[in-house]
Amino acid sequence: MVRWITAKKFAVQLILIFTLFTMGTVIMLGIPVTYLLGRQTEIQLRALLDQTNQTTIALFDNKINQLERVGSLITERPALRQLVFNGEDIELLIGYLEDFLANSGIDVIVLCVPSEVIAWAGVDDGVELCAPDVIHAFHTADSEVWILSRGELVNDNTREFHVVVGKLAISILGEFQTQSGMNYFLFDNGLSSVTTMPDIDDRALTGQFHELKHYQELILKENSAGDHTYMVARIPLPDQGSFELIGLMDIEALRVVNQQVRTVILATFLTVGVIGAFVAVLISRRISHPLNHLASSAMALRKGDLSTRLTKESDIWEIVQLTNALEDARVSLKHSLDQLRTEKAWIENLLDSIVEGIITIDEKNRVTYASEAIERILGKELAYILGHPVDDLFKPSSGENLFSHQIPDANQSRQIPVRIMDREVVLVVSASEFIPPDAGNADIALVVRDVTDEERVHRLIGAFLANITHEFRTPLSALAASVELLMEQVPSLSPDETMELLNVLKIGIIDLQTLINNLIEAASIEAGRFKMIPRPVLLSAILVEAVNTIQPIASKYGVSICLPKPKPAYLVNADQRRTIQAMLNLLSNAIKQSPANGKIFINTMLLKEHVVVEVQDQGGGVPNELHNKLFNRFTTHDLGKEFPQLGLGIGLSVVKAIIETQHGKVGFKNKEDKGAIFWFSLPLAKGD
C-alpha cells in the first residue's frame, strides 16, 4: 500500500511538472513569437514602402526625361521645321502633329509663337498649355493636370516658335501604379486633384490630408468592398509647387493573413500544451519502479560507453530477460561499431582525397553526407551543411530553376549555374542512385566539380577570338576597298581625292599597326619576355610623335588634340618607342570617347622626381562598374552607336605594363563636369 502511494505521488508530480513545463513553454514562446511576427511584418512593410517610394521617384524622373527627349526629338524633325518655317497649310501641320502624337507615348503636342497657339494635337484647345508657368512639374490646364516639357524651334526667322509636349497626370500615375503596385492621390493645396482609386471615398483622406504621416495606417471606405486598410507614403517629388503626391499601399490582405497566422500560432501552442499534458498522463501510468533500476544500470550505455556491463538486479523475469537482451546487444553493437569506425575512417579519407566534391541527399533533398571538397566549394563548415536542404546551399542563378530540379538522371552529368555567397559559380554535377543497407528510401549521390574558371576561360577565349577577327577585318576591308579604288580610278582622281584615299590607307595602317603592337606586347607580357630599354629622351619628342601619328584618326572623327603650352624641356628616362605606343593607346581611347568636334588636352607637370602626363577627354567618363578593373586585360566598354567596336580590351593593360616597367605609375579620374583624365608618370633622367 505504501509503495503504491509513493508511486502514485511520483506520477502526480510527473504529471504536474510536465503540464506546468508545457504550458509555461507555450506562454513563453507564444507571446514573443506573436509580438516578433507583428514587429517583423511592420518592418518589412516599411522597407517595402520606402522601396516603392524610391521606385516612384525614379519613375517620375524617367518620365520627365522621356518628355524632354520627345520634345527634343520633335523639334529636330526636318519635316516639322519645313511645315513651320515655310508657312505650309495649318491642316497639314496639325495632321503631322497628330501622326507624331500617335506613336510618341505622350498625350498632347502644342506649337506656339510665343504664347499664341499655331497648331495642336491631343486637346481641343491648347491655349492654356502654350505658355505654362512651370515645366517638368504638375500643371493644371483645361481642367486637367499635366506634366509638360518645352522645346525651341530655332531659325533665322524673327518669329520664335516653341513646342510644348505633355502627358496627363492620371495617365502617368496609372503607369506608376502598374509598375510599383501602389495607389496614388495627387493633391493641389490639400485638395484631391487626381487619383488612381476612383472607387475610394476620398473625402476622409482630404479632410485629414495635413495630418497624414509617413508609414501611417489608414482605413478607407471603398464604394463596393467596404473598409480597406492602407499604409500612407508621402512621396517627396522635387519642385512641384502646391502639388503633393500621396501613395497608398494596400496592406489589407497582409493584415488579414498576419491575424490568421497569429491565431494559428496561438491555437497550435495551446493544442501542443493540451496534448503534452495528456501524453504526460499516459507516460506516468506506464512507468514502473523496476525500470528505474534498469535505467540506472544502463546509464553508461546511454552515454555511449559500451564497455560497461549491464547489471541484473531484479526479481522480475521480464526485466531480467530485457537486461540480458540489452547486454547481448551491447556486445554486438560494440563489435559492429569498432568495425564501422575503421571502415568509415578509410572511406572518408578516400573521399576527402578526391578533388571533386561528393554529396548525398535524401528524398526530401536534405544533405546526408558531404566531403571536404564540398566544404571548400560552399565555404561553409560540415556542421552547417549536413541536414540543410540542398536548395538552400546552392542558390539558383537568375532565371534558373532550383538546384534540386536540375539534378541529372542517374549515371548522367549536367552543368548547373548557381550562386554561392553572392558569387556566380558553374558546377558540373553527376548523379547516381543507391540504396543504403536496410533502408527503405533511396539516396542520391552527387559528384560536384567547380568549372567556373574553365567556363570563364572558354568564354574569354571565344570573345577574344571574335573581337580580334572583327578588329582585323574592319581595317583590312577599308584598306582593300581604298586600294581597289585607287587602282581602278587613279587616272580620273583629282589630287585632293587621291590624298583622301591615301589618308584612309594611312589611318587603316595606323589602326593595324597599333593593334598588332598591342598584341605583340600582350603576348610578350604573358610569356614573361617583356623587356624595356630606358634611355634619356625629351618628353616633348614623345608627345609630338604620338600626336602626329594619331592625328589622321583624330581628324577622321572631328576631334582636335591640344598639346601643352611650352614648358622646360623635361628629359625623362624611358623607352621612346614603347612610351609612344602607350601614349597612342591613351589618345586612341580618348578619341573614341570624345564627341564630335570635341577636344583632347595633353598636360604635363613636374612632381618631385617624376613628370606626370595627363590625357583629358570630353567624353562621358569611366562607368563605376569599371573603376576596379579598368587596367585589366580584356576589359572593354560599349561606346555606343558611333563606335560599335568593343576592341580587344588589352590597350590599357599594355599601357600599365609599359609605364610600370619604367618605374612609373598609371591612373585615371573622372572630371566633375564631363570627361575623364588618364595619367602616367615617368622618372626624370639623372641630372635633369
C-alpha positions in Angstrom: 0.0 0.0 0.0 2.8 2.4 0.9 4.7 1.6 -2.3 1.5 2.2 -4.3 1.0 5.6 -2.6 4.7 6.5 -3.3 4.4 5.6 -6.9 1.1 7.5 -7.1 2.7 10.6 -5.7 5.5 10.3 -8.2 3.0 10.0 -11.0 1.1 13.1 -9.8 4.4 15.0 -9.5 5.4 14.0 -13.0 2.0 15.0 -14.5 2.1 18.3 -12.6 5.7 19.2 -13.7 5.2 18.1 -17.3 1.9 20.1 -17.6 3.4 23.2 -16.0 6.5 23.0 -18.2 4.4 22.5 -21.3 2.1 25.4 -20.6 4.9 27.6 -19.5 6.8 26.9 -22.7 3.7 27.7 -24.7 3.2 31.0 -22.9 6.9 32.0 -23.0 7.1 31.2 -26.8 3.7 32.2 -27.9 3.7 35.7 -26.7 7.2 36.7 -28.0 6.6 34.9 -31.3 3.3 36.7 -31.8 4.9 40.1 -31.0 8.0 39.5 -33.1 5.8 38.4 -36.0 3.9 41.7 -35.8 7.1 43.7 -35.4 8.8 41.9 -38.4 5.7 42.5 -40.5 5.7 46.2 -39.7 9.5 46.5 -40.5 9.0 44.7 -43.8 6.1 46.9 -44.7 8.1 50.0 -44.0 11.0 48.7 -46.1 8.6 47.9 -48.9 7.0 51.3 -48.7 10.4 53.0 -48.8 11.5 50.9 -51.8 8.2 51.8 -53.5 8.8 55.5 -52.8 12.2 55.3 -54.4 10.7 53.5 -57.4 8.1 56.2 -57.8 10.7 58.9 -57.7 12.8 57.1 -60.2 9.7 56.6 -62.5 8.9 60.3 -62.2 12.4 61.3 -63.2 12.3 58.8 -66.0 9.0 60.3 -67.2 10.4 63.8 -67.1 13.4 62.6 -69.2 11.1 60.9 -71.6 9.1 64.1 -72.2 12.4 66.1 -72.7 13.6 63.5 -75.2 10.2 63.6 -77.1 10.3 67.4 -77.1 13.9 67.5 -78.4 13.0 64.8 -81.0 10.0 66.6 -82.5 11.9 70.0 -82.6 14.7 68.3 -84.5 12.4 66.8 -87.1 13.2 68.4 -90.6 9.6 67.8 -91.7 8.2 69.9 -88.8 10.7 72.6 -89.5 9.7 72.7 -93.1 6.0 72.9 -92.3 6.5 75.6 -89.7 9.1 77.9 -91.4 7.8 77.5 -94.9 4.3 78.5 -93.9 2.7 75.3 -95.0 -1.1 74.6 -94.7 -2.1 74.5 -91.0 -4.2 71.4 -91.6 -1.0 69.6 -92.8 0.8 70.8 -89.7 -2.0 69.5 -87.4 -2.0 66.2 -89.3 1.7 65.9 -88.8 1.5 66.6 -85.1 -1.4 64.0 -84.7 0.7 61.4 -86.5 3.7 62.0 -84.3 1.4 62.0 -81.2 0.0 58.6 -82.1 3.4 57.0 -81.9 5.1 59.0 -79.2 3.6 57.8 -75.9 2.5 61.3 -74.9 -0.9 62.9 -74.7 -0.6 66.4 -76.1 1.6 68.5 -78.5 1.1 72.2 -78.9 3.0 74.5 -81.3 3.2 78.1 -80.1 4.5 81.5 -81.1 5.3 82.8 -78.4 2.1 82.3 -76.4 -0.2 82.1 -79.4 -1.4 78.6 -80.4 -0.4 77.7 -84.0 -1.3 74.1 -84.0 -2.1 71.3 -81.6 -2.8 67.6 -81.2 -4.4 65.7 -78.3 -6.6 68.5 -77.0 -9.5 70.7 -78.3 -7.7 73.9 -77.5 -4.1 74.3 -76.4 -4.2 77.9 -75.3 -3.6 77.2 -71.6 -0.8 74.8 -72.4 1.0 77.2 -74.8 2.7 79.3 -72.0 3.0 77.1 -68.9 4.1 78.8 -65.8 6.1 75.6 -64.9 7.6 72.7 -66.8 8.7 69.3 -65.5 6.1 69.7 -62.8 2.4 69.1 -62.3 0.5 71.9 -64.0 -3.3 72.5 -64.2 -4.7 73.5 -67.6 -8.1 72.9 -69.3 -9.4 71.4 -66.0 -6.7 68.6 -66.3 -3.4 68.1 -64.5 -0.5 67.8 -66.9 3.3 67.4 -66.8 4.8 69.5 -69.6 8.1 69.9 -71.4 9.1 72.5 -73.9 11.4 72.6 -76.9 12.5 75.5 -79.1 12.4 75.7 -82.9 15.5 77.8 -83.8 15.6 79.5 -87.2 16.8 82.8 -88.7 13.2 83.9 -88.9 12.4 86.6 -86.4 9.4 84.7 -85.1 10.2 82.4 -82.2 8.4 79.1 -82.2 8.4 76.5 -79.4 6.7 73.2 -78.9 5.1 72.1 -75.7 4.6 68.3 -75.1 2.8 66.9 -72.2 1.2 63.9 -70.6 -1.8 63.7 -68.3 -1.1 63.2 -64.7 -3.7 60.5 -64.4 -2.1 58.6 -67.2 1.4 58.9 -65.6 0.1 57.8 -62.2 -1.7 54.9 -63.8 1.6 53.8 -65.3 3.3 54.2 -61.9 0.6 52.1 -60.3 1.1 49.3 -62.8 4.9 49.3 -62.2 5.1 49.9 -58.4 1.8 48.3 -57.2 0.9 51.4 -55.2 -2.2 53.6 -55.4 -1.7 57.3 -55.8 -3.5 60.5 -54.8 -2.3 63.9 -56.2 -3.3 66.9 -54.1 -3.3 70.5 -55.1 -3.2 72.8 -52.0 -4.6 70.0 -49.9 -7.5 69.1 -52.2 -7.6 65.8 -54.1 -6.9 66.5 -57.8 -6.0 63.2 -59.5 -6.3 59.7 -58.1 -5.8 56.1 -59.4 -8.5 54.9 -57.0 -11.9 56.2 -58.3 -13.8 53.7 -56.0 -12.4 55.3 -52.8 -14.3 57.9 -51.0 -11.5 60.5 -50.7 -13.4 63.0 -48.5 -11.9 61.4 -45.4 -8.4 61.5 -46.9 -8.8 65.1 -48.0 -10.1 66.1 -44.6 -7.0 64.8 -42.8 -4.5 65.5 -45.5 -2.3 67.8 -43.5 -2.2 65.3 -40.5 -1.2 62.3 -42.7 2.2 60.9 -41.7 4.6 58.6 -43.5 4.0 54.9 -42.5 0.6 55.7 -41.1 -2.0 53.0 -41.4 -5.3 54.4 -42.8 -8.7 52.8 -43.1 -10.7 54.0 -46.1 -14.1 53.0 -47.3 -14.4 51.6 -50.8 -17.7 52.2 -52.5 -18.0 48.5 -53.4 -16.0 46.5 -50.9 -16.3 48.2 -47.6 -13.4 49.3 -45.3 -9.9 48.7 -46.5 -6.5 49.2 -44.8 -3.7 51.1 -46.4 -0.2 52.4 -45.4 0.4 56.0 -46.3 3.5 57.2 -48.1 4.4 60.9 -48.6 6.4 60.9 -51.8 8.9 63.8 -52.0 8.8 64.8 -55.7 11.1 67.8 -56.2 9.9 71.3 -57.4 6.2 70.5 -57.5 4.9 73.8 -56.0 1.5 73.3 -54.4 1.1 69.7 -55.6 1.9 66.8 -53.2 1.8 63.1 -54.1 0.4 60.6 -51.6 0.9 56.9 -52.1 -1.4 54.3 -50.5 -0.1 50.7 -50.3 -2.8 48.1 -49.8 -2.0 46.1 -46.7 -5.4 44.7 -46.1 -4.6 41.2 -47.3 -1.3 41.1 -45.3 -3.1 42.3 -42.2 -5.7 39.6 -42.5 -3.0 36.9 -43.1 -1.0 38.2 -40.2 -4.0 38.0 -37.9 -4.7 34.4 -39.2 -1.1 33.4 -38.6 -1.2 34.7 -35.0 -4.4 32.8 -34.4 -2.9 29.6 -35.8 0.2 30.1 -33.7 -1.7 30.6 -30.5 -4.0 27.7 -31.3 -1.1 25.4 -32.1 0.7 26.3 -28.9 -2.5 25.7 -26.9 -3.1 22.4 -28.7 0.5 21.3 -28.0 0.0 22.2 -24.4 -3.1 20.1 -24.1 -1.5 17.1 -26.0 1.6 17.4 -23.8 -0.5 17.2 -20.6 -2.3 14.2 -22.0 0.9 12.5 -23.0 2.3 13.1 -19.5 -0.6 11.2 -18.0 0.0 8.3 -20.3 3.7 8.1 -19.7 3.3 8.4 -15.9 1.0 5.4 -15.9 3.4 3.3 -17.8 6.4 4.0 -15.6 7.3 1.4 -13.1 9.9 1.1 -10.4 12.0 -1.8 -11.8 12.6 0.1 -15.0 14.2 2.9 -12.9 16.8 0.4 -11.7 17.4 -0.9 -15.2 17.8 2.7 -16.4 20.5 3.4 -13.8 22.3 0.2 -14.8 22.2 1.2 -18.5 23.3 4.8 -17.8 26.8 4.1 -19.2 25.2 2.5 -22.3 23.0 5.6 -22.8 26.1 7.8 -22.7 27.9 5.8 -25.3 30.2 3.8 -23.0 29.9 0.3 -24.5 32.5 -1.1 -22.1 30.3 -1.0 -19.0 28.2 -4.2 -18.4 24.5 -4.0 -17.6 23.6 -5.3 -14.1 20.8 -7.7 -13.5 19.4 -6.7 -10.1 15.7 -7.6 -10.4 13.4 -10.4 -9.3 11.1 -9.8 -12.3 11.7 -12.3 -15.1 10.8 -9.8 -17.8 13.3 -7.3 -16.5 16.0 -10.0 -16.3 15.3 -11.1 -19.9 15.4 -7.4 -21.0 18.7 -6.9 -19.3 20.2 -10.0 -20.9 19.0 -8.9 -24.3 20.4 -5.4 -23.8 23.8 -6.9 -22.7 23.9 -9.1 -25.8 23.0 -6.1 -27.9 25.8 -4.0 -26.2 28.4 -6.6 -27.0 27.3 -7.0 -30.6 27.0 -3.2 -31.0 30.4 -2.6 -29.7 31.9 -5.1 -32.1 30.0 -3.6 -35.0 30.8 0.0 -34.1 34.5 -0.8 -34.0 34.4 -2.2 -37.5 32.2 0.7 -38.8 34.6 3.3 -37.3 37.5 1.6 -39.1 35.7 1.4 -42.4 34.2 4.9 -42.0 37.7 6.4 -41.5 39.0 4.6 -44.5 36.1 5.7 -46.7 36.2 9.3 -45.5 40.0 9.5 -46.2 39.4 8.1 -49.7 36.5 10.6 -50.4 38.4 13.6 -49.0 41.3 12.8 -51.2 39.1 13.2 -54.3 39.2 16.7 -55.9 35.5 16.6 -56.8 33.1 17.2 -54.1 30.7 14.3 -53.1 27.4 14.9 -51.5 24.4 12.7 -50.8 20.8 13.9 -50.4 17.7 12.1 -49.2 14.2 12.0 -50.7 13.5 15.5 -49.2 16.6 16.9 -50.8 18.4 17.3 -47.5 22.1 16.7 -47.3 23.1 13.5 -45.5 26.8 13.5 -46.3 29.3 16.0 -47.7 33.0 15.6 -48.4 35.7 18.2 -47.6 35.7 19.3 -51.2 32.0 20.4 -50.8 33.1 22.4 -47.7 35.7 24.2 -49.9 33.2 24.8 -52.7 30.5 26.2 -50.4 32.9 27.9 -48.0 30.9 26.5 -45.0 31.7 24.0 -42.3 30.3 20.5 -42.4 28.2 21.0 -39.3 26.2 23.7 -41.2 25.9 21.7 -44.4 24.5 18.4 -43.0 20.8 18.4 -42.7 20.2 21.5 -44.8 18.1 21.4 -47.9 20.4 21.3 -51.0 18.5 24.3 -52.5 19.5 26.5 -49.5 23.1 25.7 -50.1 23.2 26.0 -53.9 21.1 29.1 -54.8 19.8 29.1 -58.4 21.2 31.8 -60.7 18.8 34.4 -62.0 16.2 32.9 -64.3 17.2 29.3 -63.4 15.2 26.5 -61.7 16.0 25.3 -58.2 19.2 23.2 -57.9 17.1 20.1 -57.0 15.1 20.4 -60.2 18.2 20.5 -62.3 19.9 17.3 -60.9 20.6 15.0 -63.8 19.3 11.4 -64.1 21.3 8.5 -62.7 24.7 8.0 -64.4 24.4 11.3 -66.3 26.0 14.8 -65.8 24.9 18.3 -66.3 26.3 21.9 -66.0 24.3 23.8 -63.4 24.9 27.6 -62.7 24.4 28.5 -59.1 25.1 31.4 -56.6 27.4 30.7 -53.7 27.9 33.6 -51.2 26.8 36.1 -53.9 29.2 34.7 -56.4 28.2 33.1 -59.7 29.6 29.6 -60.0 29.2 26.9 -62.7 29.1 23.3 -61.4 29.3 20.0 -63.3 27.1 17.6 -61.4 27.0 13.8 -61.9 24.3 11.7 -60.2 23.9 8.1 -59.1 21.2 6.5 -57.0 21.9 4.0 -54.3 20.0 2.3 -51.5 21.7 2.0 -48.1 21.6 -1.4 -46.4 18.3 -2.0 -44.6 16.9 1.4 -45.8 13.6 1.8 -47.5 14.3 5.1 -49.3 16.9 5.6 -52.0 19.5 8.4 -51.5 21.1 10.2 -54.4 24.9 10.7 -54.6 26.1 13.7 -56.5 29.7 14.3 -57.7 30.2 18.1 -57.9 33.1 19.9 -59.7 33.6 23.6 -59.9 34.2 24.6 -63.5 33.7 28.3 -63.1 37.2 29.2 -64.1 37.2 26.8 -67.1 33.9 28.3 -68.3 35.2 31.8 -67.9 38.3 30.9 -69.8 36.3 29.4 -72.6 34.0 32.4 -72.9 37.0 34.7 -72.7 38.8 32.9 -75.5 35.6 33.0 -77.6 35.1 36.7 -77.1 38.8 37.4 -77.7 38.8 35.5 -81.0 35.6 37.2 -82.1 36.9 40.6 -81.2 40.3 40.1 -82.8 38.6 38.8 -86.0 36.4 41.9 -86.1 39.4 44.2 -85.3 41.4 42.9 -88.2 38.5 42.5 -90.7 37.4 46.2 -90.5 40.7 48.0 -91.3 41.7 45.3 -93.8 38.3 45.7 -95.6 38.8 49.5 -95.7 42.4 49.1 -97.0 41.3 46.7 -99.7 38.5 49.0 -100.8 40.7 52.0 -100.9 43.5 50.2 -102.8 41.0 48.8 -105.3 39.5 52.3 -105.9 43.0 53.7 -106.4 43.9 51.0 -108.9 40.6 51.5 -110.9 40.2 55.2 -110.8 43.6 56.8 -110.2 43.8 58.4 -113.7 40.5 60.2 -113.1 41.0 61.2 -109.5 42.0 64.7 -108.5 45.0 65.3 -106.2 42.6 66.0 -103.3 40.7 62.8 -103.9 43.9 60.8 -104.2 45.2 62.3 -100.9 41.9 61.5 -99.2 42.2 57.8 -100.3 45.8 57.8 -99.2 44.8 59.3 -95.9 42.3 56.4 -95.4 45.0 53.9 -96.2 47.3 55.6 -93.6 44.5 55.5 -91.0 43.9 51.8 -91.6 47.7 51.1 -91.4 47.9 53.1 -88.1 45.0 51.1 -86.7 46.5 47.8 -87.8 50.0 48.8 -86.5 48.6 49.8 -83.1 46.6 46.6 -82.8 49.5 44.4 -83.8 51.8 46.2 -81.5 49.4 45.8 -78.6 49.0 42.1 -79.4 52.8 41.6 -79.6 53.3 43.4 -76.3 50.5 41.5 -74.6 52.0 38.2 -75.8 55.4 39.1 -74.6 54.0 40.2 -71.2 52.1 36.8 -71.0 55.2 34.9 -71.9 57.4 36.8 -69.4 59.7 38.2 -72.2 58.7 41.8 -71.9 61.8 44.0 -71.7 62.4 47.7 -71.8 65.5 49.7 -72.8 65.1 53.1 -71.0 67.3 56.0 -72.2 67.3 59.7 -71.6 64.8 61.2 -74.1 62.9 64.5 -74.4 59.3 64.1 -73.2 58.2 66.7 -75.9 59.6 64.4 -78.6 57.5 61.5 -77.4 54.3 63.6 -77.2 54.8 65.3 -80.6 55.5 62.0 -82.4 52.5 60.3 -80.8 50.2 63.3 -81.7 51.5 63.3 -85.3 50.9 59.6 -85.7 47.3 59.7 -84.3 46.3 63.0 -86.0 44.7 61.4 -89.1 42.4 59.3 -86.9 41.5 62.3 -84.8 40.7 64.3 -87.9 38.5 61.5 -89.2 36.3 61.7 -86.1 36.5 65.6 -85.9 38.5 65.6 -82.7 41.3 68.1 -82.0 44.3 67.4 -79.9 45.8 70.2 -77.8 49.4 69.9 -76.8 50.6 71.5 -73.6 52.0 75.1 -73.6 55.8 75.4 -73.9 57.4 74.3 -70.7 61.0 73.5 -69.7 62.3 70.6 -71.7 61.8 67.5 -69.5 64.4 64.8 -70.0 62.9 61.5 -68.9 64.4 58.1 -68.6 62.1 56.0 -70.9 62.0 53.6 -73.8 60.9 56.0 -76.5 59.2 53.5 -78.9 57.1 51.8 -76.2 56.3 55.0 -74.4 55.0 56.4 -77.7 52.9 53.2 -78.1 51.4 53.8 -74.6 50.6 57.4 -75.5 49.0 56.2 -78.7 46.7 53.8 -76.8 45.6 56.6 -74.4 45.0 59.0 -77.3 43.1 56.3 -79.2 40.8 55.7 -76.2 40.3 59.4 -75.8 39.3 59.9 -79.4 36.7 57.0 -79.1 35.2 58.6 -76.0 35.2 62.2 -77.3 32.1 63.7 -79.0 32.1 65.2 -82.5 34.1 68.5 -82.5 35.5 67.6 -79.1 38.9 68.4 -77.8 41.6 66.3 -76.1 44.0 68.2 -73.8 47.5 66.9 -73.1 49.0 68.4 -69.9 52.4 67.8 -68.2 53.6 68.7 -64.8 56.6 68.1 -62.6 56.0 66.1 -59.4 59.2 65.6 -57.3 61.4 63.4 -59.4 58.7 62.4 -61.9 57.0 64.0 -64.8 53.2 63.4 -64.9 51.4 63.4 -68.3 47.6 63.8 -68.4 45.3 63.0 -71.4 41.9 64.6 -70.8 38.9 64.0 -73.0 35.3 65.4 -73.0 33.5 62.1 -73.1 31.1 60.5 -70.6 33.8 59.4 -68.1 34.6 55.9 -66.8 31.5 53.9 -65.5 31.6 53.0 -61.9 31.5 49.3 -62.6 34.9 49.5 -64.5 36.8 51.5 -61.8 38.4 48.5 -60.2 39.3 46.6 -63.4 39.9 49.2 -66.0 43.6 48.4 -66.5 42.9 44.6 -66.5 43.2 42.6 -69.7 40.1 42.1 -71.9 38.2 44.9 -70.1 36.1 46.7 -72.7 33.3 49.2 -72.6 30.5 49.7 -75.1 31.0 53.2 -76.8 27.5 53.4 -78.4 26.4 53.7 -82.0 29.2 56.0 -83.2 31.9 53.5 -82.1 30.4 50.0 -82.3 33.7 48.1 -82.0 34.4 47.0 -78.4 38.1 46.3 -79.1 40.2 43.6 -77.5 40.5 45.2 -74.1 44.3 45.0 -73.9 45.3 48.6 -74.7 45.2 49.9 -71.2 46.8 46.8 -69.8 49.7 47.3 -72.2 49.9 51.0 -71.1 50.1 49.8 -67.4 52.8 47.2 -68.2 54.9 49.7 -70.2 54.7 52.5 -67.6 55.2 50.4 -64.5 58.2 48.6 -66.1 59.8 52.0 -66.4 59.2 52.7 -62.7 56.2 54.9 -63.3 52.6 54.8 -62.3 49.3 55.0 -64.2 45.8 56.0 -63.1 42.6 57.9 -64.0 40.0 60.1 -62.5 36.6 61.4 -63.7 36.1 65.1 -64.0 33.2 66.7 -62.1 31.7 68.3 -65.2 32.4 65.9 -68.0 35.1 63.6 -69.3 37.9 61.6 -67.8 41.7 62.2 -67.2 44.1 59.3 -67.8 47.6 60.0 -66.5 51.0 58.3 -66.2 54.3 59.3 -64.7 57.9 58.8 -65.9 61.1 59.3 -63.8 63.4 62.2 -64.8 66.7 61.4 -66.2 69.5 61.8 -63.7 70.9 65.3 -63.7 67.8 66.9 -65.3 
